[in-house]
Amino acid sequence: MTIAEAILMEIEQEAIATRKCLERIPADRLDWKPAEKSMSAGELGMHIATSPSGILWMMMQDETGFPDPPAEKPAITHAGIMQAFEDSLARQRETFPGLTDEFMTAEWKFLKDGKVLMALPRVAFARMVLLSHIYHHRGQLSVYLRQLDVPVPSIYGPSADELPPFMQEAAG
């Protein structure tokens, strides 16, 4: 198994819990935010859904920097979040199988104004920014769901609302 195949296997497994969290964002509460400085539920959901595609694009470059912000923010809908997530997952499924270990262990650089802010192997960037970044925001979203009184899905183990599938089978 290559490094990229192992990462894709993790992406596929984690997509199950991420999809459940995104599905549960109430369509009528997309503008809700827990605090003034926080992203809204819709913005956070869209960030989780679209970040993997942008991060994957960055990872495919030898050097990159901060992307330009979009000229205007499109309206966020629940259907749009879900479609963006599935599109992002499809891009990862298309890209990762073709990546060699040599490519994944080659140095990748993040620049700002020509200054190197980060230089590390692509595999480390994938772990830190692609995977851990999404898990962090998914954790935030689970808190949003709790505050919105929406049942929080099982992610790695039971939540107060749901058992993971392996425990449901054992209990059933």
N, C-alpha and C positions, 0 to 999 in steps of 0.2 A: 504494500500500500504506500502510495506517495504521500508526502506532506499535505499537498493540496487535497487529495482524496480524504485524508483524515479530517481536515478542516471542514470539507463539505459534509462529511458524515455528521459532524457536530452541528453544523448549520441546519441540516435536515432535522435532527433530533430537537434542537432548540426552537425551530420554526413551529412545532406543534404547540408549545406553550405560548409563544409570542402571538400566534394566530388567535388562540383563545382569548388572550388579553385584549387584542385589538378588536375582536368581534364584540366584546362586551362594553366597549365605549358607547354610552348612550347617544344615539344620533341627535337627540334633542338637547344634549348637554355639551356639545363640542366646544362651546365658548367658555365653559366653566374652567376656572383656575383656582387653586387652593390659596394663592397669595398674589399680590399685584405683580411681583417680579417673576412669577412662574409662567411657563408656557401654558396655554389653554390645553384642555384635554385633546382637542382636535389637532392642535399644533404638535403636541407630544406624540400622538398617534402617527401623524404624518412623518414626523422626524424618525420615529422607529421604523416606519415602513419604507422610507426612501433612503435613509443613510447608508444601508449596505450597498446600494448601487453606486452612490457617490464615492464611498470609501473604496469599493472595488475598482472604480475608474482610477482613483488616486494610486492605488497599489500597483496598477498595471504600468504606471509611468516610472521612469528611473528617478526623476526628481519632480516635485510638485510643491505647491504652496496653497494658501487659503483660496478657495474658489470665490469668484465674484458672487455676491448675493443676487438673487433673481430681481429683475427690474420691478416686478410686482408680484405680490403673493396671490396665487389663485385661491378661489374659494375652496374651503375644505369641507368635504362631505364624508359620511361614513363609508359609502360605496367607494369613494375615491381613495380613502385610506386602505381599504381592503385590496383594491385593484393595484395600488402602488406596491403593497407588500408582496402580492403574488408576482408582479412584474419583476421586482427586485430579486425575489427568490429564483425566478426563472433565469435571470442574468447570471446569478451565482452558479446555478446548475449547468449553464452553458459554458462558463468560463473556467471554473476550477479543474474539471477533469483534464484540461489541456495544459496545465501548468506543471512544469518539471520541478524536481527538487533543486536543481541548479538555480532556476529562476526564483524559487521561494527562499533560498538561502542567500541570494545576492543582496548587496546593500541597497537600501532604498533611502532617499533623502527628502526631508520636508524643509522647505526654504521660506524665508520671509525677507523680501528686499535683498535677495542674493545671499543672505546669511543662513547657514545651516542651523536649524532649530532642533532637528532630530535626524539621526543617521543610524539605521538598524537593519537587520535582515528583514525581508518582506514577511517571513513567517511570524516574526515578533510583532510587526505592524498589524498583521491580520489578527493575531491573538488579542493584542491590546486595543486596537481601534475598531476593528470590524466586530469582533465577538464581545469582548468585555464592555465596550461602549454600549452596545445594544442591550446587554444584560442589565447594565446600570439603569438605562432608561426604562426598560421593562419593569424593573423594580419600582421606579417612580410611578409608572402607570398603575401598578397594583395598588399603591397607596391612593392614587386618584380614585380608582374604582371603589375602594373601601369607603372613602369620604363621600362618594356619590351614592353609597348604599347599594352598590351593585355586587353580586356574588363574585368573590375573587377566585379565579381558577387555581387549581393545583398547579404548581410550577415544578418544584422538585420533590415535594412531599405534600402532605395535607395542608389545605388552608382552613380557615374557620368555616368555609362553605362547601368544600369539595375534597374528596379523597382522590389520590392519583389512581390511574387505571389499574395498576397492579394491586392496590389495596381494595378497590371496588370488586375486583374479581375474587379476591380472597374472602371478602365479607359476604359475597353473593351466593 
